[in-house]
Amino acid sequence: EVQLVQSGAEVKKPGESLKISCKGSEHPFTNYWIGWVRQMPGRGLEWMGIIFPGDSDTRYSPSFQGQVTISADKSISTTYLQWSSLMASDTAIYYCARVGLPLWKYYFDYWGQGTLVTVSS
Amino acid sequence: NFMLTQPHSVSESPGKTVTISCTGSSGSIASNCVQWYQQRPGSAPTTVIYDDNQRPSGVPDRFSGSIDSSSNSASLTISGLKTEDEADYYCQSYDGGAWVFGGGTKLTVL
């Protein structure tokens, strides 16, 4: 069974850095793109970007380009979402999700459980 | 920017059929695949329809998807409604390098 297991909830202060993770159980992990999706409190889903762990090819939503960094370590089947300086407006649940094949259908087939990030002074 | 518009909420009784629409702001919604995700309260989304009308394994055939090019919209139809279908439903497609989600529709089964 395909599983995406995300790291636990985080509470941070504005200006702090953060890196959250998403570990895949499916092998070969490097055959699939992985995406990140934000859900702010009481709001809908927003696409942040996708990464291909095989070669770290990354595509960002224009809304998130320069605001976050998506990376991957294929040796441990893990992708990351990272902030260098958090803001209160980054408070949200972040989901990773596997992109289904073929890529050109542009859909997510499996989702992680979500990571709640709370940014508050 | 391309947008997908969904009704904010719909409600229907158990056993009935409900249809949720997703209208594209421009171009042809049929140009790219449309997906539907279900998000129950307090849970992560799950995929109920992909590639316009395909059901992942494990999704009951009560769920179906369709495209209407004349109205530039996609629809998710759920028949034989059950209380467990009460959730938020999001459509999603792709346009010009960006993955686009609709705003979501809250389905109440009362």
Interface residues (C-beta under 8 A of the other chain):
Chain A: G35 V37 G44 L45 E46 W47 I50 R59 S61 P62 Y95 A97 G100 K105 Y106 Y107 F108 D109 Y110 W111 G112 Q113 G114
Chain B: N32 C33 Q35 Y37 Q39 A44 P45 T46 T47 Y50 D51 P56 D88 Y90 Q92 S93 Y94 G97 A98 W99 V100 F101 G102 G103 G104
